[in-house]
Amino acid sequence: MQAVPKAPPKHSKAAFNKGANSAEHTDTRTRKQQLEAAHGDDIIDLDMPPLDPADLCQTYISMLFEAGPVLPGGMGGATALTWQELDAWASRTDQRLTPEEFRLLRRLSGVYASASHRMSEHDAKSPWLEQLAEHHQRKQAAIKAAFDRMARLSQRQPTSRT
C-alpha cells in the first residue's frame, strides 16, 4: 500500500516555501500588467487618480512600523533595520517591494534610530516646537493677507455701467 502525503495547510511553512518558488512570485510585471495580460480588454480600466503624497508617506511609515522601526542595539541604543530583517519581513507578509522601496524603508529606519538616539539626551529640544511656531506664523500671515485683500475689495467703489 502506498501512502499519499496530505497537502500542507494553507499557512504552513511548507506551503509558504512552495509558493515562493512559483511563477507568481517571480513575475516582475505590475498587477495591472498581469491583469491586462490575463483578461485583455475585459477588465475595468484600472487607471487611478494620482496618490496624495501624504497618503503615500503614511503607507511607507505604516510599513516601517509593521516591520519594527529599529533593532535594539545594546549600549549604543537602537540601530536601523538590516537588509535581512527587511527582506524577512517582506517575504513573510507577502510584500512585493521594489529595490527603491527597500532602500526607502532602510533609510527611514536609520533616520528613526538616529532621532531616537538624539532625543534620548537629557538636553534634547523637541523637534516640533520650532516647526509649530513657524507653521502658526505662516498661517497668521496667510489669514492677515486674506483679510487685507477683503478690506481692499470692500473699499473699492463699484463702477457704474451705462
C-alpha positions as CSV (number, residue, x, y, z in Angstrom):
1,M,0.0,0.0,0.0
2,Q,1.4,3.5,-0.9
3,A,0.6,6.4,1.2
4,V,-0.1,9.7,-0.4
5,P,1.1,12.7,1.6
6,K,-1.5,15.1,2.8
7,A,-1.3,18.6,1.4
8,P,0.2,21.1,3.8
9,P,-2.1,23.6,5.5
10,K,-2.5,26.8,3.6
11,H,-0.4,28.9,6.0
12,S,2.3,26.4,6.9
13,K,6.0,26.9,6.3
14,A,6.0,24.2,3.5
15,A,3.1,25.9,1.7
16,F,4.9,29.3,2.0
17,N,8.1,27.9,0.6
18,K,6.3,26.1,-2.2
19,G,4.6,29.4,-3.1
20,A,7.9,31.3,-3.0
21,N,9.2,29.3,-5.9
22,S,6.1,29.6,-8.1
23,A,5.9,31.9,-11.1
24,E,3.5,34.1,-9.2
25,H,6.4,35.4,-7.0
26,T,8.9,35.8,-9.8
27,D,6.7,37.8,-12.1
28,T,8.1,41.3,-12.3
29,R,5.1,42.8,-14.1
30,T,2.8,45.1,-12.2
31,R,-0.6,43.8,-11.1
32,K,-2.3,45.9,-13.8
33,Q,0.0,44.4,-16.4
34,Q,-0.7,40.9,-15.1
35,L,-4.5,41.5,-15.2
36,E,-4.3,43.0,-18.7
37,A,-2.3,40.1,-20.0
38,A,-4.7,37.6,-18.4
39,H,-8.0,39.3,-19.3
40,G,-7.3,41.6,-22.1
41,D,-10.0,44.3,-22.7
42,D,-12.5,42.5,-20.4
43,I,-11.2,44.3,-17.3
44,I,-12.3,47.6,-15.9
45,D,-10.0,50.5,-16.6
46,L,-7.6,50.5,-13.7
47,D,-6.2,54.0,-14.1
48,M,-6.4,55.6,-10.7
49,P,-6.1,59.2,-9.7
50,P,-2.6,60.2,-8.5
51,L,-1.9,59.3,-4.9
52,D,-1.7,62.1,-2.4
53,P,1.9,62.4,-1.2
54,A,0.7,62.5,2.4
55,D,-1.1,59.1,1.9
56,L,1.9,57.6,0.2
57,C,4.2,58.8,3.1
58,Q,1.8,57.3,5.6
59,T,1.8,54.0,3.7
60,Y,5.6,53.7,4.0
61,I,5.6,54.8,7.6
62,S,3.0,52.1,8.4
63,M,5.2,49.6,6.6
64,L,8.2,50.7,8.7
65,F,6.3,50.3,12.0
66,E,4.9,47.0,10.9
67,A,8.4,45.7,10.3
68,G,9.6,47.3,13.6
69,P,11.2,50.6,13.1
70,V,14.6,49.7,14.6
71,L,16.6,46.9,16.2
72,P,17.8,47.0,19.7
73,G,21.5,48.0,19.6
74,G,22.7,47.3,23.2
75,M,24.6,50.1,24.8
76,G,24.6,52.2,21.7
77,G,20.8,52.4,21.5
78,A,18.6,51.5,18.6
79,T,20.1,50.7,15.1
80,A,18.5,50.7,11.7
81,L,16.8,47.6,10.4
82,T,19.2,45.3,8.4
83,W,18.6,44.3,4.8
84,Q,18.0,40.8,6.1
85,E,15.3,42.0,8.6
86,L,13.5,43.9,5.9
87,D,13.7,41.0,3.4
88,A,12.4,38.6,6.0
89,W,9.5,41.0,6.9
90,A,8.6,41.5,3.2
91,S,8.7,37.8,2.4
92,R,6.6,36.8,5.4
93,T,4.0,39.5,4.8
94,D,4.0,38.9,1.1
95,Q,5.1,42.5,0.3
96,R,6.4,42.9,-3.2
97,L,8.6,45.9,-2.9
98,T,10.9,47.5,-5.4
99,P,14.6,48.0,-4.6
100,E,13.9,51.7,-4.2
101,E,11.1,51.0,-1.6
102,F,13.5,48.7,0.3
103,R,16.1,51.5,0.3
104,L,13.5,54.0,1.5
105,L,12.4,51.8,4.4
106,R,16.0,51.2,5.4
107,R,16.7,54.9,5.3
108,L,13.6,55.7,7.3
109,S,14.7,53.2,9.9
110,G,18.1,54.8,10.1
111,V,16.5,58.3,10.5
112,Y,14.2,56.9,13.2
113,A,17.2,55.3,15.0
114,S,19.2,58.5,14.8
115,A,16.4,60.7,16.0
116,S,15.7,58.3,18.8
117,H,19.3,58.5,19.9
118,R,19.4,62.3,19.7
119,M,16.2,62.6,21.6
120,S,17.4,60.4,24.4
121,E,19.9,63.1,25.5
122,H,18.9,65.0,28.7
123,D,19.1,68.4,27.0
124,A,17.4,67.5,23.7
125,K,15.0,70.0,22.3
126,S,11.7,68.9,21.0
127,P,11.8,69.0,17.2
128,W,8.2,70.1,17.0
129,L,8.3,73.4,18.8
130,E,10.2,75.4,16.1
131,Q,8.1,73.8,13.3
132,L,4.9,74.5,15.2
133,A,5.9,78.2,15.7
134,E,6.8,78.6,12.0
135,H,3.5,76.9,11.0
136,H,1.5,79.3,13.2
137,Q,3.4,82.3,11.8
138,R,2.7,81.3,8.2
139,K,-0.9,80.6,9.0
140,Q,-1.3,84.0,10.7
141,A,0.3,85.8,7.7
142,A,-2.0,84.0,5.3
143,I,-5.1,84.9,7.3
144,K,-3.9,88.6,7.6
145,A,-3.2,88.7,3.8
146,A,-6.7,87.3,3.1
147,F,-8.4,89.9,5.4
148,D,-6.3,92.7,3.8
149,R,-7.4,91.7,0.3
150,M,-11.1,91.6,1.5
151,A,-10.7,95.1,3.0
152,R,-9.2,96.5,-0.2
153,L,-12.0,94.9,-2.3
154,S,-14.7,96.4,0.0
155,Q,-13.2,99.9,-0.2
156,R,-13.3,100.0,-3.9
157,Q,-16.1,102.0,-5.4
158,P,-18.5,99.9,-7.6
159,T,-18.2,101.1,-11.2
160,S,-21.4,102.1,-12.9
161,R,-22.3,100.6,-16.2
162,T,-24.3,102.7,-18.5
